[in-house]
Amino acid sequence: MSIIFEKVGHVGLVTINRPQAMNAIDLESHLAFQQVWAKVNADDQVHVVVITGAGGKAFCSGADIGTFLPYLRERAQREVDDGDFCGINRKPPTTKPIIAAINGLAYAGGLEIALACDIRIAVTHARFALPEPKWGVIAGAGGVTRLARAVPVSLATHMIVTGEPISADRALMEGLVSELVDPEQLMPRAMEIAELIVRNGPLAVRASLQVVRRGADCGLDAALELERTAFRRVLLSEDFKEGIAAFTEKRTPVYLGI
């Protein structure tokens, strides 16, 4: 299977499983990736998603140049291109947090997948690039747009028009990733972050995430109103009452997501 989906407790673990091709996305894996999100959204026991790549060399090297890019060109010629890549790049595919556990290079569509995630951690040997101009095309699955919002514009522009990669250290310094870890610690740390999220009130997590995602596209006043609306909604929930009761009684809260 080119895309593996498995549940680990309350975590949905997605593995891009084409290590022989540096985890490049072909049509089969693109379609399989799309189907993952229906499983995530249909399962109330999945609270967080972690995406990683198989093997130790690549998170994802992007679209398979020999097969997937011709497919996209054919769709563009027929004017049926919907802009979707793996079900993740056009809009958030789920209200649940998505963590990218970047186990190697994240190039082209691989970086675009990572940019569409909410949290990104990486191994110390990871590298990041949008090399599409070298192939006469642009990073059109969110790469140009999201990278320019994730790092300083000068760096983003440099990466976008030269195709030059940056190191993991530079990615951390510029805020493209939040942590660097040794390879053997990547998945334990990703799962640890996921478990920290799982312990929190699910309504509070999803409301906060919605504000972060939508607020970035709003002016300050609109974002503040969005935040306060979410606050009032959570304040009236049963989970809020449970959280306060558990704190007062010095016990672990049992959240029901209502």
ZIVENJO-V633839 format. One record per residue. N is the residue number from 1. RES is the residue in one letter. PHI is phi in whole degrees, 0 to 359 (999 if undefined). BURIAL is 1 if it has 24 or more other C-alpha atoms within 12 Angstrom, else 0. D_FIRST is the distance of its C-alpha to the first C-alpha in whole Angstrom. Layout:
n:N res:RES phi:PHI burial:BURIAL d_first:D_FIRST
n:N res:RES phi:PHI burial:BURIAL d_first:D_FIRST
This chain:
n:1 res:M phi:999 burial:0 d_first:0
n:2 res:S phi:282 burial:1 d_first:4
n:3 res:I phi:232 burial:1 d_first:5
n:4 res:I phi:252 burial:1 d_first:6
n:5 res:F phi:240 burial:1 d_first:10
n:6 res:E phi:217 burial:0 d_first:12
n:7 res:K phi:262 burial:0 d_first:16
n:8 res:V phi:236 burial:0 d_first:18
n:9 res:G phi:64 burial:0 d_first:22
n:10 res:H phi:262 burial:1 d_first:22
n:11 res:V phi:251 burial:1 d_first:20
n:12 res:G phi:266 burial:1 d_first:16
n:13 res:L phi:259 burial:1 d_first:14
n:14 res:V phi:248 burial:1 d_first:12
n:15 res:T phi:241 burial:1 d_first:10
n:16 res:I phi:282 burial:1 d_first:9
n:17 res:N phi:245 burial:1 d_first:7
n:18 res:R phi:228 burial:1 d_first:8
n:19 res:P phi:299 burial:1 d_first:12
n:20 res:Q phi:293 burial:0 d_first:13
n:21 res:A phi:242 burial:1 d_first:13
n:22 res:M phi:55 burial:1 d_first:15
n:23 res:N phi:57 burial:1 d_first:12
n:24 res:A phi:293 burial:1 d_first:13
n:25 res:I phi:268 burial:1 d_first:12
n:26 res:D phi:260 burial:1 d_first:12
n:27 res:L phi:298 burial:1 d_first:13
n:28 res:E phi:300 burial:1 d_first:9
n:29 res:S phi:289 burial:1 d_first:8
n:30 res:H phi:301 burial:1 d_first:12
n:31 res:L phi:291 burial:0 d_first:12
n:32 res:A phi:293 burial:1 d_first:9
n:33 res:F phi:298 burial:1 d_first:11
n:34 res:Q phi:305 burial:1 d_first:14
n:35 res:Q phi:289 burial:0 d_first:13
n:36 res:V phi:300 burial:1 d_first:13
n:37 res:W phi:293 burial:1 d_first:16
n:38 res:A phi:296 burial:0 d_first:17
n:39 res:K phi:294 burial:1 d_first:16
n:40 res:V phi:299 burial:1 d_first:18
n:41 res:N phi:285 burial:0 d_first:21
n:42 res:A phi:276 burial:0 d_first:21
n:43 res:D phi:250 burial:0 d_first:21
n:44 res:D phi:292 burial:0 d_first:24
n:45 res:Q phi:276 burial:0 d_first:23
n:46 res:V phi:269 burial:1 d_first:21
n:47 res:H phi:255 burial:1 d_first:24
n:48 res:V phi:217 burial:1 d_first:22
n:49 res:V phi:243 burial:1 d_first:19
n:50 res:V phi:241 burial:1 d_first:17
n:51 res:I phi:247 burial:1 d_first:15
n:52 res:T phi:214 burial:1 d_first:15
n:53 res:G phi:245 burial:1 d_first:13
n:54 res:A phi:282 burial:1 d_first:11
n:55 res:G phi:83 burial:0 d_first:14
n:56 res:G phi:248 burial:1 d_first:18
n:57 res:K phi:260 burial:1 d_first:19
n:58 res:A phi:220 burial:1 d_first:17
n:59 res:F phi:289 burial:1 d_first:16
n:60 res:C phi:191 burial:1 d_first:15
n:61 res:S phi:269 burial:1 d_first:18
n:62 res:G phi:107 burial:1 d_first:18
n:63 res:A phi:289 burial:1 d_first:17
n:64 res:D phi:294 burial:1 d_first:16
n:65 res:I phi:299 burial:1 d_first:20
n:66 res:G phi:285 burial:0 d_first:20
n:67 res:T phi:240 burial:0 d_first:17
n:68 res:F phi:279 burial:1 d_first:17
n:69 res:L phi:295 burial:1 d_first:21
n:70 res:P phi:299 burial:0 d_first:22
n:71 res:Y phi:298 burial:0 d_first:21
n:72 res:L phi:294 burial:1 d_first:22
n:73 res:R phi:298 burial:0 d_first:25
n:74 res:E phi:296 burial:0 d_first:25
n:75 res:R phi:293 burial:0 d_first:25
n:76 res:A phi:295 burial:0 d_first:28
n:77 res:Q phi:298 burial:0 d_first:30
n:78 res:R phi:272 burial:0 d_first:30
n:79 res:E phi:58 burial:0 d_first:30
n:80 res:V phi:238 burial:0 d_first:27
n:81 res:D phi:291 burial:0 d_first:26
n:82 res:D phi:259 burial:0 d_first:25
n:83 res:G phi:80 burial:0 d_first:24
n:84 res:D phi:280 burial:1 d_first:21
n:85 res:F phi:222 burial:1 d_first:18
n:86 res:C phi:63 burial:1 d_first:15
n:87 res:G phi:71 burial:1 d_first:17
n:88 res:I phi:239 burial:1 d_first:19
n:89 res:N phi:269 burial:1 d_first:22
n:90 res:R phi:277 burial:1 d_first:24
n:91 res:K phi:207 burial:0 d_first:25
n:92 res:P phi:303 burial:1 d_first:24
n:93 res:P phi:280 burial:1 d_first:21
n:94 res:T phi:204 burial:1 d_first:23
n:95 res:T phi:277 burial:1 d_first:26
n:96 res:K phi:269 burial:1 d_first:24
n:97 res:P phi:298 burial:1 d_first:24
n:98 res:I phi:240 burial:1 d_first:21
n:99 res:I phi:251 burial:1 d_first:21
n:100 res:A phi:265 burial:1 d_first:20
n:101 res:A phi:258 burial:1 d_first:19
n:102 res:I phi:271 burial:1 d_first:20
n:103 res:N phi:264 burial:1 d_first:19
n:104 res:G phi:177 burial:1 d_first:20
n:105 res:L phi:292 burial:1 d_first:21
n:106 res:A phi:234 burial:1 d_first:21
n:107 res:Y phi:247 burial:1 d_first:22
n:108 res:A phi:52 burial:1 d_first:22
n:109 res:G phi:300 burial:1 d_first:19
n:110 res:G phi:294 burial:1 d_first:18
n:111 res:L phi:292 burial:1 d_first:22
n:112 res:E phi:295 burial:1 d_first:22
n:113 res:I phi:297 burial:1 d_first:19
n:114 res:A phi:298 burial:1 d_first:21
n:115 res:L phi:296 burial:1 d_first:24
n:116 res:A phi:279 burial:1 d_first:23
n:117 res:C phi:274 burial:1 d_first:22
n:118 res:D phi:275 burial:1 d_first:25
n:119 res:I phi:228 burial:1 d_first:25
n:120 res:R phi:231 burial:1 d_first:24
n:121 res:I phi:236 burial:1 d_first:25
n:122 res:A phi:214 burial:1 d_first:24
n:123 res:V phi:281 burial:1 d_first:24
n:124 res:T phi:291 burial:1 d_first:28
n:125 res:H phi:261 burial:1 d_first:26
n:126 res:A phi:295 burial:1 d_first:24
n:127 res:R phi:222 burial:1 d_first:26
n:128 res:F phi:227 burial:1 d_first:26
n:129 res:A phi:200 burial:1 d_first:26
n:130 res:L phi:238 burial:1 d_first:26
n:131 res:P phi:274 burial:1 d_first:27
n:132 res:E phi:306 burial:1 d_first:27
n:133 res:P phi:302 burial:0 d_first:30
n:134 res:K phi:294 burial:0 d_first:30
n:135 res:W phi:257 burial:0 d_first:28
n:136 res:G phi:79 burial:0 d_first:31
n:137 res:V phi:220 burial:0 d_first:29
n:138 res:I phi:246 burial:1 d_first:29
n:139 res:A phi:282 burial:1 d_first:26
n:140 res:G phi:263 burial:1 d_first:26
n:141 res:A phi:247 burial:1 d_first:23
n:142 res:G phi:103 burial:1 d_first:26
n:143 res:G phi:295 burial:1 d_first:26
n:144 res:V phi:298 burial:1 d_first:30
n:145 res:T phi:291 burial:0 d_first:31
n:146 res:R phi:286 burial:1 d_first:29
n:147 res:L phi:297 burial:1 d_first:30
n:148 res:A phi:292 burial:1 d_first:34
n:149 res:R phi:262 burial:0 d_first:34
n:150 res:A phi:265 burial:1 d_first:32
n:151 res:V phi:227 burial:1 d_first:34
n:152 res:P phi:307 burial:0 d_first:38
n:153 res:V phi:300 burial:0 d_first:38
n:154 res:S phi:298 burial:0 d_first:39
n:155 res:L phi:293 burial:1 d_first:36
n:156 res:A phi:301 burial:1 d_first:34
n:157 res:T phi:298 burial:1 d_first:36
n:158 res:H phi:303 burial:0 d_first:36
n:159 res:M phi:295 burial:1 d_first:32
n:160 res:I phi:290 burial:1 d_first:32
n:161 res:V phi:266 burial:1 d_first:34
n:162 res:T phi:260 burial:0 d_first:34
n:163 res:G phi:78 burial:1 d_first:30
n:164 res:E phi:288 burial:0 d_first:32
n:165 res:P phi:278 burial:1 d_first:29
n:166 res:I phi:240 burial:1 d_first:31
n:167 res:S phi:279 burial:1 d_first:30
n:168 res:A phi:297 burial:1 d_first:29
n:169 res:D phi:299 burial:1 d_first:33
n:170 res:R phi:293 burial:1 d_first:34
n:171 res:A phi:299 burial:1 d_first:31
n:172 res:L phi:293 burial:1 d_first:32
n:173 res:M phi:299 burial:0 d_first:36
n:174 res:E phi:269 burial:0 d_first:35
n:175 res:G phi:85 burial:1 d_first:33
n:176 res:L phi:291 burial:1 d_first:30
n:177 res:V phi:235 burial:1 d_first:28
n:178 res:S phi:263 burial:1 d_first:30
n:179 res:E phi:209 burial:1 d_first:29
n:180 res:L phi:242 burial:1 d_first:29
n:181 res:V phi:222 burial:1 d_first:28
n:182 res:D phi:294 burial:0 d_first:27
n:183 res:P phi:308 burial:1 d_first:23
n:184 res:E phi:289 burial:0 d_first:24
n:185 res:Q phi:261 burial:0 d_first:25
n:186 res:L phi:299 burial:1 d_first:22
n:187 res:M phi:290 burial:1 d_first:20
n:188 res:P phi:302 burial:0 d_first:23
n:189 res:R phi:289 burial:1 d_first:25
n:190 res:A phi:299 burial:1 d_first:22
n:191 res:M phi:290 burial:1 d_first:22
n:192 res:E phi:296 burial:0 d_first:26
n:193 res:I phi:299 burial:1 d_first:27
n:194 res:A phi:300 burial:1 d_first:24
n:195 res:E phi:292 burial:1 d_first:26
n:196 res:L phi:299 burial:0 d_first:30
n:197 res:I phi:291 burial:1 d_first:29
n:198 res:V phi:301 burial:1 d_first:28
n:199 res:R phi:291 burial:1 d_first:31
n:200 res:N phi:277 burial:1 d_first:33
n:201 res:G phi:297 burial:1 d_first:34
n:202 res:P phi:298 burial:1 d_first:31
n:203 res:L phi:294 burial:1 d_first:33
n:204 res:A phi:295 burial:1 d_first:35
n:205 res:V phi:297 burial:1 d_first:32
n:206 res:R phi:289 burial:1 d_first:30
n:207 res:A phi:294 burial:1 d_first:34
n:208 res:S phi:297 burial:1 d_first:34
n:209 res:L phi:296 burial:1 d_first:31
n:210 res:Q phi:298 burial:1 d_first:32
n:211 res:V phi:294 burial:1 d_first:35
n:212 res:V phi:299 burial:0 d_first:34
n:213 res:R phi:293 burial:1 d_first:31
n:214 res:R phi:280 burial:1 d_first:34
n:215 res:G phi:295 burial:0 d_first:37
n:216 res:A phi:295 burial:0 d_first:36
n:217 res:D phi:260 burial:0 d_first:36
n:218 res:C phi:251 burial:0 d_first:40
n:219 res:G phi:290 burial:0 d_first:43
n:220 res:L phi:299 burial:0 d_first:44
n:221 res:D phi:299 burial:0 d_first:46
n:222 res:A phi:294 burial:0 d_first:44
n:223 res:A phi:294 burial:0 d_first:41
n:224 res:L phi:294 burial:0 d_first:44
n:225 res:E phi:291 burial:0 d_first:44
n:226 res:L phi:299 burial:1 d_first:41
n:227 res:E phi:297 burial:1 d_first:41
n:228 res:R phi:291 burial:0 d_first:44
n:229 res:T phi:298 burial:0 d_first:43
n:230 res:A phi:296 burial:1 d_first:39
n:231 res:F phi:300 burial:0 d_first:42
n:232 res:R phi:296 burial:0 d_first:44
n:233 res:R phi:297 burial:0 d_first:41
n:234 res:V phi:289 burial:1 d_first:40
n:235 res:L phi:300 burial:0 d_first:43
n:236 res:L phi:267 burial:0 d_first:44
n:237 res:S phi:273 burial:0 d_first:41
n:238 res:E phi:292 burial:0 d_first:41
n:239 res:D phi:299 burial:1 d_first:39
n:240 res:F phi:296 burial:1 d_first:41
n:241 res:K phi:298 burial:0 d_first:44
n:242 res:E phi:294 burial:1 d_first:42
n:243 res:G phi:298 burial:1 d_first:41
n:244 res:I phi:292 burial:0 d_first:45
n:245 res:A phi:298 burial:0 d_first:46
n:246 res:A phi:296 burial:0 d_first:43
n:247 res:F phi:297 burial:0 d_first:45
n:248 res:T phi:295 burial:0 d_first:48
n:249 res:E phi:272 burial:0 d_first:48
n:250 res:K phi:55 burial:0 d_first:46
n:251 res:R phi:225 burial:0 d_first:43
n:252 res:T phi:283 burial:0 d_first:39
n:253 res:P phi:290 burial:1 d_first:38
n:254 res:V phi:244 burial:0 d_first:36
n:255 res:Y phi:274 burial:1 d_first:35
n:256 res:L phi:248 burial:0 d_first:34
n:257 res:G phi:74 burial:1 d_first:33
n:258 res:I phi:228 burial:0 d_first:36
